[in-house]
Amino acid sequence: ITAAEPAVDAFAAELASARHIFVVGSGGGHVAALEGALKLKETALIHAEGAESWEMASGAATLIDATSTVIALAPPGAGREAVTELAKHFLGWGARVVEIAPEPMIEGTDHLPISATATEDLASLDTLPPLVLLADAMARARGIDPDEPGWTERYRSQGLTHVIGAGGRG
């Protein structure tokens, strides 16, 4: 978190006007990609979609162009090469690519660092903290209070209270 924090505000300001954000990962990174996209939706109120690398290559890739941002979750592991190869294609198609990895793998991408000891099996623990920091900073750059994003009344109106802060203030 400490290593990623200095870059987050600058990225957030630049990504605040993004139309589409896709989060891609492999193995345990797939689960992290789904959760990361959810955090971007809930916090920054932006269209975000999480996908596994194979699904991304054959589905969401049809939408990726210069209006897109792709966040590539690339901790060390068996799926890192697949995520990196996809990210190279996306960059070539004009998308902005943010790598969340111990070190950048592709020239021309943005990078949010994670620990060199991170693993694909623990991607939800290793890659999500910098992504959540980014979502929080993007919300603020978009003029959204991440602590009161404006959608919590929708939860309350359905009788839902499991989301922190959506159950009402006491």
N, C-alpha and C positions, 0 to 999 in steps of 0.2 A: 504494500500500500504506500509506504513511504517513498519508494522509488518511482511509482507511477504518478503520485500526487502532483508534482510540478508540471507535468504535461497536460493534465486533465482540463484545467480551465481554458487553455488555449484551444485544445481540440473541441471542447464544448461550444465555445463561441463560434467556431467554424462549422460545426455540425448542427447547430441550432436550427438551421433552415433546411436540413436534409428532408427529402420526401420519403425515402424508404431506407430502412436499416435492416440488414440481414446479418444474423449471427450464425456462424458455422463452426462446428466442431466434430470430432470423431471419437468413437469409444465413449468414455466418460465425458468427453467434451460435448457430445450430442446433448446429454441431459443439461449440461451447463449452458449450452446455446439456447435451449428452450427457456430456461430460467432467466438468462440474460435478456432475451427478447421481452419477456414478461416484465422485467424490471424497467426496461426502457419505455414500454407502453404505460405502465402504472405511474412511473415517476416523471418522465419527460413528456408524456402524452404524445408520443410519436409512433407512426406505424413501424412496427418491428416484427420480424419473423425469424424464428430459430429453426435450424435444420441440421441434419447429419450431412456429412460431406457428399455421400452418394446421392441423397435426395436433392441436395443443393445443385449438384451437377446436372441433374435431369429435370428439375422442376423450377425452382426459384431462379435459376440461371437465365431462364428465358426473359426475365424482367430486368436483369442487371444492366445498367448503362451509366452514363455520366450523372444521372440524378440519384444514384444509389450510393450508399455507404455499406461496406461489408466489414464486420468485425470478425476476424479470424482467430479463434481460440486454438493456440498451437503450443501447448506444453509438450515436453518430451513424451513420446509414446509411439505406438504402432501407427496411429492415424495422422501423425504430424505431417508426413510427406503428402498425404492426400489433401489435407487442408491447405498446405503451402502451394501445391500445384493449382488448386482451384483459385486461390487468392491471386496467383500470377495471371490467370485468365481474366479474372474480374478487373484487375488493374489495367490490363490491356484493353478491356472493353470500356474503359473510362471511369470506372467506379473508384471511389476513395476507399482505400483499404487500411484498416487499423489492425495491426497484429498485437495480440496479447500473448506474449511469449518471453522466455528468458532473454533472448536477443532477437533482433529483426532478421528475418530470413530472406526478405525480398527488397531489393533496392526500389525506392520510390514510395514505400508505404510509411504510415505513421506507426509508432510503437509505444505500447504501454508495457513496461517490464513487469515480469513476475520472477519469483525465486528460481535460481538455477536447479534447485532440488524439486521443483514442481513436477507432477506426473499427470499423465492423461487419466489414469484411474481416479485421481482426486481432483479432476478439473473443476468441479463445482466449488471446491474449497480454494483452489489455487488461482483460478482465472476470474471468478466472479467479483472479488473485492475491487479490482481496478475498474471493472465494467460498471459496478454499482456507483462508484465515485463519479464516473463519467456520466451516468444517468442523472445523478443528483446535480452535477454542474450544468448539464444540458437543460434540465428543468429551470434552473435559475437563469440561464442565458435566454430561455424562451419566455421569461417573466412568470414562471409557474413556481408557486411555493410547494416544494416537494413534501412538506409536512401537511399541507392542506391542498391537494391537487385538484379538487373540484369534482371528483367522481365519487367520493365517499357516500354522498347522499343516495346515489344509485344503489349502493350496497344496502344501506339502511332501509330504503324503500322496499327491498325484497326480503327484509327480515334478516339479512345477513349481518353478522357482527364479528366474524372470524378474522377479518383484516384489521390489523392494529390501526387504531385511529378511526375506523369506520363505525364503531359501535356507539359513537357519541361521546361527548365530553361530560365528565362528571362533576 
